[in-house]
Amino acid sequence: MSEEHRYERGLRLALVVLLVAVGVISFDRARRGEFDFEHFYHDARYVWQHGDLPPLEAGKHDEQRRLPFYLPAVSLLLAPLTAGGRVPMALAWAAAQVAALGYSLRILRRWAGETPPSAAQRTRPARGGLVLALAAVLAVPALVEAAKFNQLSFFVLALILGASQALDRERPRWAGVLLGLTALLKLLPGIFLVWLLLKRRWSAAAALVVTVVALALLPALAAFGWQRTLAYHRQWWSYNVAGDAARGLLNPELREHFIDHRNQSIAQVLARLTWAEHPYRVRWQPEQLSPQTCMRAAYGIAGGLLIVLARRTRRRWQELDVHGRHAEVAAYASAMLALSPLVRQYYLVWVLPALVLCAREALLDEQWHAGPSRAFRARIGWLGLGTWLIGMAAWLSETARAYGAHLVMLVVIGVLMLWTTARLPADDAPANGEPAGATRRPRGADAMRDE
């Protein structure tokens, strides 16, 4: 057996161990009714038994709705999984978590092994296995946290990467469907609609909107009827768009994990830094602001970040090579987290695509590029990995997290992803004779076109 084959077998074995560990942790926590699985199970089981969503407020706590942040269709679609009780659903949930992570790693293995267009004819192989292994090792704390909390993080990651792959294969409508399903589950991936519109991927954008509307309404109408469907969506709107979520969760009466160091959202970090009456204010506040001013400032910062993101990703689809498009997907995946009103550690798995691309740039074969571009890309890669390592070290400090260490980490990594899409410097001409900064247009089935 060749050294390369032994290396690949070792990598596969390590990834299998990782997936088994994720499955065991996920099932154990779900079986015991811990963390977020219990909320999904509670509401879905109530729908299965009663044909209604649990009430928002109830005399008994065990009857109260646990998922007011989610569209009614989420509990309804999960309801059949509760038919056999907690343990069967826990098994199915853990298996789905493993499948989602495994699928994501499979796609990211391809991302890790891609060569730049200027190196398409080079003979030296890409270091894809090493790149993926490095990124996966660095992401272990976030992966374990996501498995422990049994949220929808792995599913969202898999759907986003699946949509990216569908676009690479010129299947825009299928990509829109996947992104629409992702937005239905978590709302935050709706930011990819902005990306599709900037890229003029009209059919993908239309499919996203149609999927969200259809899945949000049709199952609910079939199960609940018009009146209850309308009532449930009004409750969802009041609780989210017109409620605490829209105000950045700046309500001191909320449960502590919404407002203490565990929430790394822009609004909460800013409030802890500037609101003197905040229950979890930091010891040193550089400024004193009212809650209303904090909220307006948070909206301003979020809007500014979104404008920067849109301006940096406005280049047309054909102007970017595959790697550039993947970098933009990674940037939007980080942005949907940074712009959320609730930023918990189990969401950090959405940074995995950016970690893979950073590792790829850091370990990039020097024969792929010459001159400034090689050094520029390598610096971006190592800076991204270093930023992540500092963020993971900050995980051990409640004080660092209270000051927004992970929020800063997300913003820095997202910006670095946008920098990787920059054109090659003029004096960095690829060795195969193509013009400097040129991107190679895909041929055949991979050719992209405006829609």
C-alpha positions, 0 to 999 in steps of 0.5 A: 500500500502506498503512503498516499493510500495509508494517509487517506485511510488514516484520514477516513478513520479519523473522520469516522471516529469523529462522526461516531463521537458526535452520534454518541454525544447527540443520542446520549443528551437527547435520550436524557432529555437535555438541552435543545432536543427536549424543546424540539421533542416537547413541541413536536410531541404535543402537535402529534398528540393534540393536533395543535401547537402548545400554548405560548403561555400555559398554567403548567410549564410542561404544556407551554410552547418551547419553540416560539422563535420557530415557524409553526411548520417546524414543530409540525414537520418534526411531529411524526418523529415523536410517534414512538416516543423519546428514545426512537426520536433520539436515535433518529435525531442522532443519526440525522446529525451524523449524516448531516455532518458527514455530508458536510465534511464530504463536500468540504473535502472537495473544497479543500482539494480544489486548485486555483484556475491558474494551476489547473494543469499542475502535476503536484496534488492538492493537499485536500486531506491535510487541509480538511484534517486541520480544519476539523481538528480546530473545529472540534470544540464547536462540533462537540458543542453542537452535538451536545445541544442537538440544535439544527446547526449541522442540518443548516450547514449541510443544506447550505453546502448542498446548495453551493454544490448544486450551484456549482453543478448548474442546478440553481432551482435545486439550490434555491429549494435547499436554501429555502428549507434552510431559511424555514428551519432557522430564518438566518440563512435567508441572507443568502437571498441577498447573495443570489440576487447580487449574483443574478441567479434569478431562478435560485432566488425565486425557488428560495422564496417559493420554498419558504412560503410553500413549506411555511403555509401548506403543511400548516393549512393541511393540519391546522386549517386557515384560522389556526394557521393565521393565529399561529403565524400572528403569534410568531410574528409578535414574538419575533418580528415585533418582540424581544428578538427584534429588540436584540433580546434587551430584556433583563427579565429573559433567561440568563443564557439570552443575555449573559456572556453566552450570547455573542450578538452585536446587541448583547455585546454592545449592551453589556459594554454600555448599558449601566443597568444591564444584569450582566454588564462588564466591569469596565464600560467605555461608554454609557448608553440607554437600551434604546440607543444600544438597539439603534447602534446595534442595528447601525452596526449590523446594517453597516456589516451587511452593506460591506458584505453586499458591496464585496460580493457584488461581482457577477457569477461569471467573474468568480472562479469556483473557489471565489464563490465558495469563499463568498458562501463561507463569508455569508455563513459567518455573517448570518451568525454574526447578524443574529440576535442570539449567537451561541457557541453551538452555532460556530460550526457554521464557520467550518467552511471558512476554516477549511478555506483558511487552512487551504490558503495556509497550506497552499502549495507554493507552486500554485502561485508565484510572487505576491499572491502566494504570500497574500493568500498564505497570510490570510489563511494563517491569520484566519486560523490564528483568529479562530484559535484565539477565539477558542482560547477565549471560550475558557474565559467568561470575561473575554466572552462577555466583551464579545471575543467570539463576535470579533472572531466571526467578523474578522474571519468573514472579512478574511473570506471576502479578501480571498476573492480579490483578483490576483496582483498584476505582477502575479501572472499565472505560470500557464500563460494566462493574463494576470487576474484572469479566471478560467470560465468552466466548460461543458456542463459546468459552464455558468450563465446569467438567468 
